[in-house]
Each structure stands twice: as structure tokens, then as C-alpha cells.
């Protein structure tokens, strides 16, 4: 059974960049996201392959999904799917969210606590997760990345600094609440400020190596 590393952080903080870089360094590793797993089980996409491009309309379908359907997937399919992925890879990097930003075609984003749709974070974090990253960055740096992504990838994300600060505040608060579910040697907060991506990746790599080293000693 492989190791599951969960990567939390607001949109544009650098989760994908860090996860993809790490996946190239570790053999038989894969990057997946909670959103793509949800879309797959909702029939919005045919695969949760993280390399596949997802357009705005598909994100809109996800955001318009009822809470009842989210709850059904999280209760009956989500953990099972992650366990199946773990059985096929040595390391699984799961890009995930503590507070979801609903913003497609909205003037102002709406924020949804993941536990409000019955995601059992305690079961996820203390159960099948082997390590957890919480990625943070200066809000102005996040804004710059979102502006670049909007032009390069046609990704619609809130581009007002006050919205980013609010989302970051809510994530920080949620992280403080749920990090108690994770033992100290299995969690880390990583700063990914402008120009320091290599340092963030190096910190993440050292953390993973420690997890793998601890396992090898058992």
C-alpha cells in the first residue's frame, strides 16, 4: 500500500506546482485532486487524471452540484477511491481544500467549509493520510499567480486581493481546527512566497523522505 500525502492551501498558492515537481522525483507516484475525483463520480469527466484539462463549464457543473450528492460521494466512494489509488502507487499526492471557494460566474466568491458537506476530516487525516502539507503564501503573490494563470490557462479565479485574504483567513482558521487530527511528525506548514518555490519543494521533499525513512524502520 502506497503513502497518501494531502496538500492543502487556497487556489493559486502553488499546490499543483509543488505536487507535480515532487511526483517527477519519486518513482511510481501520482497527483490527484479531490475535485477531479468528485467530478469523476458525478459523471462530469471520464477520468480523474490530473493532467487532463478541465474547462469552466465542468467546474460550473461541479459547483452547481447539490450537497446531498457531495455527501453521498464522500460517504460511499471518496475514501474507497483513494484507497484504490494508494494500492497502485508508492506515493499519492492529493490536492485538496479545507475551505472551498465557489466562484465560477459569481461576482463574489462563496466559501464552503468542507466539513459542512459531511467530509470526515478526522477519518481522512488520522485514518488513511500518511502526511499533510499546508501550503501558505503572501496574498499578493497568490494574486500575481492567479493573474498569470487567468491569461495562460483561462482559469477563472477571484482576482480581488480582499477575496484572497478572506479565503486565506478561513483556511488558516480551519487548519488550526483540524491539525489536531494529525500527529506532529505527519504535518508541516510550508511557505511558498514569490521566488521561493525551489525552497518550498526542498522542504516538502525532506518531509516526505522522513516519512519514508520512518516507515522503512518499522
N, C-alpha and C positions, 0 to 999 in steps of 0.2 A: 504494500500500500504506500502510495506516494505521500508527500508532505503538502499541506494546504497553507499557503501564505495569503492572508487577506490584506488588501491595500485600500485604506480609506482616505478620503480627502475631498474637498469641493471640486467642482468642474474647473479644469484649467490649472490645477495645482501641480500636474506633472505625473499623475498615476500611470498613465499609459506609457510615457517615455521611460520611466524607471522600470516598469514591469517588462516592457519589450526588450530593453537593454539587458536585463537580468536573464531573460529567457534565452537570449543568444549565448550567454556564458555558461549556462547549466544544461547539460545534455538531457534529453528526454523530458523537457519541461514545456509548459503550455500556459498561455494567457487566456483567461476567460473573464466575462463580466456578468454581474447579476442581471443587468438589463437585457443582455442577449439571451441568457437562459430563460428569463421571463418571456421575451418575445418569441422564442422557440416554442415554448409550451402553449403560448397563446395563438400559435399558428401564423404569426406576423412574418417570421423568417423561417427558412428551411434548415438552418444550421446555426449553432452558437459560436462558430469560428470567428475569432476576434479580428481577423484580417479582412473580413467582408465589409464593404461599405454599406452603411445604413442611411437612407435619406430621411429628410424631415418628416415626410408623411408617415413613415414607420414609427418614428419617435412620437408623433402625434397620436397614433393608434394606441401606443403603449400608455401615454398619459391619460387617454380617454377611457382606459380600462377601469371597470368597477372594482372597488375594494374587495368585494366578495370573490372575484376571480383571482385577485392577488393572493388573498388569504388561502384559497384552495390550492394554489400552486405552492406557496411556501409551506403549507401543512403537509401536502401529499407528494410533492415532486422535487422541490428545490434541493433539500439535503440529500435525497436519493441520487439526484443527478450529479451533485458534487462528489459524492462517494464513488460513483461510477467513473467519473473523470480521474479521481485520485488513483483508482485501481489500474489505470492505463499509463500514468506518468509518474516520474520520480518527484517532480515538483509542479504544483499547480498554483499559479498566481491569479487570485480572484480580485478583480477591480470592483469595488463595492461602494456603497453610500450609507452614511449614518443618517443624514437628512437629505431627502430627495427634493430636487428643485424642479418644479413643474413650470415650464416657461415657453414651450412651443406655441407661437401665435398668441402670446399673452403680453399685455402691456407691462405688467409687473409680475414677477415670479411668485408662485405659491410654494410653500415649503411643507413637506410631509415627513414627520418622524417615522422611521422605518418600523418601529415597534407599534405604531398606530395601526398598521395593517397586519399586525399579528406575526411579525418576524420575531422569532425567538432568538434574540441575540445571545442570550446566555447559553443556550443549547449549541448555537453555531460557534461561539468563541471558545467556550470551555469544553465543547464536545469534539468537533472534528478539525478545528483550526490548530495548526502547529506553530503559527507565528502571525503577528499582526503589525502592520505598519500604519501609522497615522502620519500622512504627509501634510506639511504646512508650508505656506509661502506668504510673502508680503502681498497684500491685496492688490497693490499697484502692479506688481509683477504678474499676478493672475490676470488682471485686466489686459496687460500687454499680450499675453499668450492667447487670450480669447480673441483679441482683435486680429492677431495673425491667423489663427485657426478659421475665423469667420471668412477671411479672404481666400485662404488656401484650400480649405476643405468644405466651405459652405456650411459650417456648423453654427446653428442658432443657439446662442447662449446670452444671458443678460450681460450687457456692456456698460452698466452703470456701477460706479465704484461703490455707491451706498448699498446696492443689492449684493455685491460680493462680500462686503463687510458683514452684512446681516447673515448671509449664508455661512460665512466663516465663524461668526459668533455662535450660531446654532450648532454647528459641527463641534466646536470646542466644548460647548456645554454638554453635548451628547457623549463625546469621548470621555469626559470626566465622569459621567454617569456609568458608562458601560465598561470602562477599562478595568474595573474591579473584577470582572469575569475572567480576566487574563492574568496569569502569573507574570511576575516581573521579568523573568528570563524569556518570555514569549512575546513581549510587546516593546515597541520603540516608536518614538516620535522623531521624524526626520524632516529637517528644514531643506527646502528646495528653492532658495531665493535666486534671483536673476544671476546667471553666470556661474552658479554653483551646482549644476546638475551632476557633474562628474563626482563631486564630493558626496552628494546625496546617494548616488549609485554605489559608491565605495562603502558608505555607511551601511546601506542595505545589504550589500554583499557580505560584509563582515558579520552582520546579524544572522544571515542565512547560514553561513559557514559554522557559526557557533551552534545553531540548531542542529545541523547535520552532524557536527562533532559530538554533541551530547547524545544523539541517537546512536552513533557508532560505538559509544562507550557502554551502552546498555547490554 
